[in-house]
């Protein structure tokens, strides 16, 4: 199974050298110190020229760790469905080379989630929310594997159940969920730091910048507190707060069950910072969880 790149040459450079240079330029400008013992990140997924400077702050925090697998959780923008779709094997095409899927961990997620997680190729084929993370993943960690997960309807039941399934799948047999040192993929015990969770989400859409910042602050507040329940309640009251709010809730819940105790907003910005148009913006956040 090969998932072809859907938005290369449009949302980001399709030429390897140009893409690597763009990613490295954003990373060099990220005013963030690498952080040890990370469990998860939140990163945006707009076109690279718009959200790349913010996403780079998240990935800069993680760059000094040698990640073996990155679990990517993002929203579905094109296909409406219940539950979560996984791409369980094969590779994902990128201009920087193919990125393999971690079959072992994907199988553990499927086993832990039961009927919640299914295989739906159509949910992935045009979806950009996960693909926009791959320039950073492929550039920073050549050889790292991924587990790609796209969430359909972002209900409380789906977001919480996926978070629990991720925690169960990542826990080692001798370190169950709730132990701060738990981390694993199916091939056997791995040290803390081997598996990184990434929630892919933009924030408010097409509001005036001041209004967007006020809306987005409600999301960043809950992320910094690792408050999955509070964020879910906020999203149920106003779904426009984040297009990938459900994936953020799942990653917060999984990270907390795996022992994370801290969250930090690394950067907030909006599309108007690049376009110059502050009358209608999309909000972006980068956050670290450990």
C-alpha positions in Angstrom: 0.0 0.0 0.0 1.5 3.3 -1.1 -0.3 6.5 -0.2 0.6 9.1 -2.9 1.3 12.7 -1.9 -1.8 14.7 -2.5 -0.7 18.3 -2.0 2.9 18.4 -2.9 3.8 21.2 -5.4 0.8 23.2 -4.1 0.8 23.2 -0.3 4.5 22.7 0.0 7.5 22.3 -2.5 7.6 19.1 -4.3 11.3 19.2 -5.1 13.4 17.5 -2.3 16.0 20.2 -2.1 13.5 23.1 -2.0 11.4 21.3 0.6 14.3 20.4 2.9 15.6 24.0 2.7 12.2 25.4 3.6 11.7 23.1 6.5 15.3 23.9 7.8 14.7 27.6 7.4 11.6 27.5 9.5 13.3 25.3 12.1 16.2 27.7 12.3 13.8 30.6 13.0 11.9 28.7 15.7 12.7 30.3 19.1 12.2 27.1 21.0 14.8 25.0 22.9 14.6 21.2 22.3 12.8 19.5 25.1 13.6 16.0 26.5 11.0 13.4 27.5 8.3 14.7 25.3 5.2 12.6 24.9 3.2 14.6 22.3 2.9 17.7 20.1 0.2 19.8 18.7 1.0 21.3 15.2 -1.0 23.0 12.5 -1.6 21.7 9.0 -2.1 24.7 6.6 0.0 25.4 3.6 3.7 25.3 4.6 4.3 29.0 3.9 1.4 29.9 6.3 1.7 27.4 9.2 5.2 26.2 8.7 6.7 28.8 11.0 4.4 27.6 13.8 4.7 23.9 13.1 8.5 24.3 13.2 8.2 25.4 16.8 6.6 22.1 17.8 9.1 20.0 15.9 12.0 22.0 17.1 11.0 21.1 20.6 11.2 17.4 19.6 14.2 17.4 17.2 16.9 16.2 19.6 15.1 12.9 20.4 15.5 10.0 18.1 11.9 9.0 17.5 11.2 5.6 16.1 7.5 6.1 15.4 5.3 9.2 15.1 1.6 8.6 15.6 -0.3 11.2 13.6 -3.9 12.0 14.4 -5.8 14.5 12.3 -9.3 15.5 11.1 -11.0 14.4 7.9 -11.7 17.4 5.7 -13.1 15.6 2.7 -14.9 12.4 3.8 -17.6 12.3 6.4 -17.8 9.1 8.5 -18.1 7.7 12.0 -15.0 6.7 13.9 -11.4 6.8 12.8 -9.6 5.6 9.7 -6.1 4.0 10.0 -3.6 3.4 7.2 -2.2 0.2 8.7 0.7 -0.8 6.5 2.8 0.2 3.5 4.4 3.6 2.9 3.5 7.2 2.5 5.1 9.0 -0.4 7.0 12.3 0.2 9.4 14.4 -1.8 12.0 13.5 0.9 11.5 9.7 0.3 9.0 7.2 1.4 7.9 7.0 5.1 7.0 3.5 6.3 4.0 2.7 8.4 4.7 1.0 11.7 2.6 -2.1 11.1 3.2 -3.4 14.6 1.9 -0.4 16.5 -0.9 0.1 13.9 -2.0 -3.5 14.6 -2.0 -2.8 18.4 -4.1 0.3 17.9 -6.6 -1.7 15.8 -6.7 -4.4 18.5 -7.1 -1.9 21.3 -9.8 0.2 19.5 -12.0 -2.5 18.3 -14.7 -1.4 15.7 -13.9 2.3 16.4 -10.9 2.2 14.0 -11.3 1.0 10.5 -9.5 1.0 7.2 -10.8 3.6 4.8 -8.5 4.5 2.0 -10.8 7.3 0.8 -10.4 9.1 4.1 -6.7 9.4 3.5 -6.3 9.8 -0.3 -6.9 13.6 -0.5 -6.5 14.5 3.2 -3.8 17.1 4.0 -4.0 17.1 7.8 -1.5 14.3 8.2 0.5 14.9 5.0 1.4 18.4 6.2 3.3 16.9 9.1 5.5 14.7 6.9 7.9 17.4 5.6 9.1 17.8 9.2 9.0 14.1 10.1 10.9 13.0 7.0 13.4 15.8 7.3 14.2 15.5 11.0 13.9 11.7 11.4 14.9 9.7 8.3 13.8 6.1 8.8 11.2 6.9 11.4 7.9 5.2 10.9 4.3 6.6 11.3 0.9 5.5 12.3 -1.6 7.6 10.3 -5.1 8.1 11.9 -7.8 10.3 10.4 -10.9 11.1 12.6 -14.3 11.4 11.1 -17.1 12.9 13.2 -15.3 14.4 16.2 -17.7 13.2 18.9 -16.8 12.9 22.6 -17.2 9.1 22.4 -14.8 8.9 19.4 -12.2 11.3 20.8 -12.1 9.7 24.2 -12.1 6.1 22.9 -9.3 6.8 20.5 -7.2 8.4 23.3 -7.7 5.3 25.5 -6.8 3.0 22.6 -3.6 4.9 21.8 -2.6 4.7 25.5 -3.3 1.0 25.6 -1.4 0.3 22.3 1.6 2.3 23.4 2.0 0.9 26.9 4.5 -1.8 27.4 3.4 -5.1 29.1 5.3 -4.2 32.2 4.3 -0.5 32.2 0.6 -0.1 31.8 -1.1 3.2 31.0 -0.7 5.6 33.8 3.0 4.9 34.2 5.1 7.9 33.2 7.7 5.6 31.7 5.3 3.7 29.4 6.1 3.6 25.7 6.2 0.9 23.1 5.5 -0.5 19.7 4.4 -4.1 19.0 7.9 -5.5 18.4 8.8 -5.2 22.0 9.6 -2.7 24.8 11.0 0.6 23.7 12.5 3.4 25.9 10.5 6.5 26.7 10.7 8.9 23.8 10.5 6.2 21.1 6.9 7.0 20.1 5.7 10.6 19.7 2.0 11.5 19.5 1.2 14.4 17.1 -2.3 16.1 17.0 -2.7 17.9 13.7 -5.1 20.9 14.0 -5.6 24.4 12.9 -7.7 26.7 15.2 -10.5 29.2 14.3 -11.2 29.9 10.6 -11.9 33.1 8.8 -12.5 35.4 11.8 -11.1 38.8 12.3 -7.7 38.5 14.0 -8.7 39.9 17.4 -11.8 37.7 17.5 -9.8 34.7 16.3 -7.2 35.2 19.1 -9.9 35.3 21.8 -11.5 32.1 20.4 -8.2 30.4 20.1 -7.1 31.3 23.6 -9.8 29.0 24.9 -8.2 26.0 23.1 -4.6 26.9 24.0 -5.7 27.2 27.7 -7.0 23.7 27.8 -4.0 22.3 26.0 -1.5 23.9 28.3 -3.5 22.4 31.2 -3.7 18.9 29.6 -7.5 19.3 30.1 -9.0 16.9 27.5 -12.4 17.1 29.2 -12.5 20.8 29.3 -11.4 21.1 25.7 -14.1 18.6 24.6 -16.8 20.6 26.4 -15.5 23.8 24.7 -15.7 22.1 21.3 -19.2 20.8 21.9 -20.3 24.3 22.8 -18.5 25.9 19.8 -17.0 23.5 17.1 -15.5 26.4 15.2 -12.7 26.6 17.8 -10.5 24.0 16.0 -10.9 21.9 12.9 -8.8 19.1 14.6 -10.2 19.6 18.1 -11.1 15.9 18.4 -7.6 14.7 17.5 -6.2 17.2 20.1 -8.6 15.7 22.8 -7.5 12.2 21.9 -3.8 13.0 22.1 -4.2 14.9 25.4 -6.1 12.0 26.9 -3.6 9.4 25.7 -0.6 11.5 26.8 -2.1 12.0 30.2 -2.8 8.3 30.6 0.8 7.5 29.6 2.1 9.8 32.4 2.4 13.3 30.8 1.9 16.0 33.4 2.8 19.2 31.6 1.7 21.2 28.6 3.1 24.4 27.1 2.0 26.7 24.3 5.1 27.2 22.2 3.7 29.7 19.7 0.5 31.1 18.5 0.0 33.0 15.2 -2.5 33.4 12.4 -2.4 33.4 8.6 -2.5 37.2 8.6 1.0 37.3 9.9 2.1 36.0 6.5 -0.6 37.4 4.2 -0.9 40.7 5.9 -4.7 40.4 5.8 -6.0 40.5 9.4 -9.6 40.7 8.5 -10.1 37.0 8.0 -7.5 34.6 9.4 -6.9 31.0 10.4 -5.3 30.5 13.8 -2.3 28.2 14.4 -0.8 26.8 17.5 2.3 24.8 18.4 2.3 23.0 21.8 4.4 20.5 23.6 3.2 17.9 26.1 5.5 16.0 28.5 
